[in-house]
Amino acid sequence: HMSQTYYIENVNRVNTSNITIPKNQKPYNVVSLFSGCGGMDLGFTGDFEFLGKQYAKNPFNIIFANDIFKQAAQMYEDNFDMPVERRDIKELDLDKDFPNQSVDVILGGFPCQSFSYAGKRKGLSDPRGQLYLQMIRVIDHYQPKMFVAENVDGIRNSRKNKEGQDVDTSALDTILRDFDKHGYNVQYHILLAADYGVPQMRRRVIIMGIRKDLGTIEDEYYPKQSRDESGEKTGQKWLTAKDAIDDLWDKVNKTTIPNQTSRDISKAKFYPGRKMQGNNRIAADKPSPTIRAEHHGNIEAHYRTTLPDENDMAGWRRLSVRECARLQSFPDTYNFTASASSAYKAIGNAVPPVLGWNIARSVYYTLSNLNK
């Protein structure tokens, strides 16, 4: 079983902008775990605008969401008008605490700090690294047609097992094998957010599982890339930081767009001549670097500056909460109703909604072809 491959180089891809959803399409029920502030869920719901482009409604109905980070749960509730279960998923009773309905899709970006390149990399020996087992517990209960899990790229290189020993299989191998044992054909692919219209160089592992009685991994579709660096391959270039946030630079305290006030900008100091996290400006003409959750105020600076000398840090200001949200492809209608530090963290942990929308469309396409 060890030799099974879960990564398929020429994975099936579908052009998400060509998918038409019939008017009478019955929505699929979705249970969302580790929901955060709802980036993936917003993508699955659809019906939002980002940088002048409308992302149409998707036929997914979220019937349950869960997150232990109370500020993120509060933001989710404020924006989705739906309650979020805030207890630890380990304490939830499957029969009492979850909806008694049939579920078609389970979503979960199980927490990833223990696998991330920036973290301490304890991998599966970290209790947080084992939260995917809770996702499996919920999958066992509902037996959905499909599940989608999201994680950082570092999961492929994390080589510590549950006992903390270094092993020759990665955390990802172990996780995929466990999903497989529970009755799902699984594969993973690395998606780069910039390839899908998100102005950010964010790479994430997207795991898809399909119930074994319904299909094989050959029946699963991932979204087809719609942009590339030069535009030669797809006809559209990556969106840059400038495309995303240039109009916001001089609107601090001067706009009705939420989260663009002086209270929404980290006041962490810059340190001349020092190489450290966040002590630099992002580039204007490229997608931004990954917006991180754990920057403790050291969010990067805007590419613009108020002084003639670009290198004089006195003219720099850090990215605002709204600018980070734009770089993550959140619509301006999403209001981060929390302190700046909680908002930055929730945004950094989120799946970019535009990436989520593309994933949702490919999941819909996969599901609608199963019955044919």
N, C-alpha and C positions, 0 to 999 in steps of 0.2 A: 504493500500500500504506500510505502514511503516514496516510491518513484513516481507516484501520480503527479501530473503537472497541473497546476491551477492557474498558471500564467500562460495565456495564449497570445503569441506575438501578433498574428493577424486575426484579431478578435472581430466578430461581427459588429458592424457599425451602421447606424441609421442617421440619416440627415434629419435632425429634429425640426428644422423649419418647414419641411415638406409634409409633416404628419397632420392630417386633418382628423379631428375628433367629431364623430357623428353627434348631431343635436340630442339624440335620445340615449346617448351613452350613459349607462348606469354607473355612478361613481364607485370606485373601489374603496373599501374601508382600510384605513391606515392606523396603526399604533406606532407612536413615536417615542423612542427611549433616548435618554441623554439628550433631550431636545434643545438645551441651551436657550438662546433667545429666539430660535426658530428659523435659522437660515435655510436649512434643508427643507423644513416644513413649508416655508413660504415658497420655495421653488416647486414643491409638489402641488401646492394649492394653485400657484400661478396667479394671473390677473393682477399684475403690477407693472409699473413703468420704470425703466432705468436708462438714463442718458438719452431720453427721447424715443426709446424703443419700447413697444408694448409687448409684454410677455403674457400670452393668452392664458385663460383659465385652463386648468388641468382637471381631469376627472378623478380626483382623489379627495376623500373625505376623512380628515383626521379626527378620530373619535377619542383619542387618549394621548396625553403628553406627560412626560415625567422629567424633572431635573431637580437635583439636590441644591444647586447654587441658587439661593432664593432671589437674588437680584435679577438673574437671567429669567427665572420663572415669572417674576413680576412683569418684566418687559414683555415677555411672551403673552401674558394675560392681557396687558394693556393694548397690545397690537392685534391679537387674534381674537379677542373677545371669547376666550375659552379658558376654563380652569386648568391649571397644571398641578399634577400630583407632586408634592415637594419632598415626600419622604424618601429615604434611602431605598433604592430598588431592591436591596437584599431583604428589606423588611416587609415588602409588599406581598400580600396573599393573593395568589393567582385567581382564586374563586371569589374573594370578597372585594378586592381593590381594583380589579380590572373590569372593563365593560363585558357584559355577557352577550356578545355579538360575534358574528363571524368576521374574521379579519383576513384581508387579502394580501396586505403588504406590511412588513415591520421594518421601520427605519431605526438606525442607531449609530451615532458616532461615538462608540464607547470611548471613555476618556483615555487620552493618549499621552499624558505627560510622562508616563513611565517608559515610553518608547521614543520620545522625541529627541532629535539631535541636540536640542538646547537643554534638555533635562538631564537628570543624573543617570538615566538609562538603566534602571533596575529591571526593566522588562517584566516578564511574567512573575518574577519573585516579589514585585511590588503588588500589594493587594489591589491597587487601582488597575494593574495590568490584567487582573482576572475578572474585571467587570463584564467582559464578553461572555462569560459563563452565565451571567444573569440574563443577557440577551438571549442566549440559547434556551434558558429556562422558559422565557416568554414565548419563544418560537415553538418549543415542545408543546406548550399549552394550546396555542392557537393553530398550529400547523398552517401558516399562511402559504399562499402560492409562491411568494417570493419574499426575500429580504434584501435590504441594501445596508451595508455597514461602511463607515468611512473612517480612515485613520491616517496618521502621518506616515510619510515615506520611511521614517526611521524604524518602523515596525519590521521592515525586511531585514534589518541588520542587527536587531536586538537578539542576542544569543544567550540570554539567561533563562533557565527553566523555572518552574514554579518553586523549586527548592533553592533558587539563587545560584545554581551551578552553571558554568559556561558549557554550552552544548553546541553541537554542529548543525542543529536545525534552528531556524529563526523563529521568533515569536509568531510571525505570520504563518509559517508552515504549521505550527501547532494549532493555531486558531482555525485555519482552513480545514485541517484534518478533523477537528472537533465538530465544526459545522457539517462536514461531510458525514461523519458518524451519526449525526442526528437527522439524516434523511434528505440532505440537500446537495444538489450538484452545484459546486461553487467554483468561481474563478475570481481573480482580481486583475485590475488594471490600474496603472498610474495615470491620472488625468492632471493636466496642467491647466489651471483656471484660465490663463490668458488665451488658450486655444478656443475658448468658448465665449469670449466677449466680456471677461472680467479683467479689469486693468491691473492685474497683479500676478506675479510669478509664484503662484502657490501650487505646489505639487501634493496631491493626496492619493492614497491608496483607496480605491473604491472596490469593495467586495460585493459581488452579486451572487445570490443563491436562488435556485429554482427547485421546488419540491420534486424529488426524484420520479414520482409517478406522473409528473406533468411534462417533463422535458429534460434535455441534457444541456450542458453548457453551450452546445452549438445553437441552442434556441434562444440564448440570451444576447441582447443587443446593448452595446454602449453607444453614447452619442458620438457622432462624427465631428471631427474638428471643423470649426467654421472660420478660424483666423490663424494666421501664422506670422512670424516675425517680419518678413518682407512683404507678405501678401501674395507671393508668387504661387504658392501651393493652393491656396484657398480663394484668392481674389480679394481677401480683406486682411489688412494688417492688424496686429495686436493693438488694443486700445492702450494709450499711454496714461501716465499719471496726470499729464496736462489735460488730456481729453476729459478726464474724470473730475478734476477738482479745481481747475484754473479759475472758474467763475466765483469760487468761494473765498479766495485769498483776502479780498478787501471787504468782505461782508460780515466780518466778526461783529456781533451785536447789531447788525444792520439788515437782517433778513427774517422772514417768517419760516424759513426752513429750520426745523428743530436741530438742536445740538451744534449750533455754530456761534455760541456766545463765548465770552472770555472764560466763563466757568467750565467750558467744555474743552479747554486746552491745558494740557499738562504744563506745570510751571517748573518741572525738573530742570536743573541747571545744565548748561553745556560746558565742557572742559576742553579748552584749547590744547591742541597737540596730543590729546590722549586717544588711544584706540579703545573704544568701549562701546557696548551695545547702545544704539540710539544716538550716538554722538556724531551723527552725520546727517546730511540732507539726502532725500531721495532724488533720483534723476527725473527731469521733466519729460524726456522724450522716450521713456521706456515704461513698461508696466512697473508698478511699485514692487519692492521686495515683499516677502510674506508679512502680513500684519500679524504680529504675535500676541498671544494672550498674556504671557508672563513677562511684561517689560517693566513693570513697577514704575510707570511714569516715563521711562526712557523710550518713548515713542520717537521715531525719526522726525527730523525737521522737514518742513515744506521746502520745495526747491527754490521758491522765491525768497528774497531777503530785502530788508528795508534800507540797507546801507550799500553804498557804491562798491565797497570791498566785499566781494562774495565770501571771503574766508573769515571775515570778522563776525564771530559768533553772536555779538551783541545785536546783530540785525536779523538773527534767525528766530523763527518760532516753530514750536512743535505742531505736528498734524493735529487738527481738532478731531473730536469724536465723529462729527459729520464727514470730515474728509476721509477718515478711516473707513467709515460706513460706505462711502462712495467707492473707495478702492476695493471694498469687499462686495460691491454690487447691490447693496441694500437700496431700495427706493427711498426717496426723500420723505415719503409719507410715513416711513417707519420711525417712530419716536422712541429714542432710548431714554426711558423714564427712570434714570438712575444717576448716581454720582458719576463723574467722568471716569474715575478709576474702575468702577464696576462696568461701565459701558465699554471702555476700551477692552476690558478682559472678555466680555461677552462677544464683542465683535471679532476679536482675535481667535476665539474658539469656534466661531460659526463656520458652517459651510456657506460659501458665497451663494446667495439665492439664484443668481443667473446660472451658476454651475448646477445647482440643485434642480432648476427648471429643465435643463438639458438632460440630466439623469432621469428625472421624472418622465419626460417624453419617451426616452428609450425604454423605460420600464413599462409604460403604457403600451408601446409598440410590441414589446416582448409578450405581455399578457394578452393583447388582442390577437396575436398570431397563434397562441397556444391552442385555441379552440378550433382553428381551421384544419 
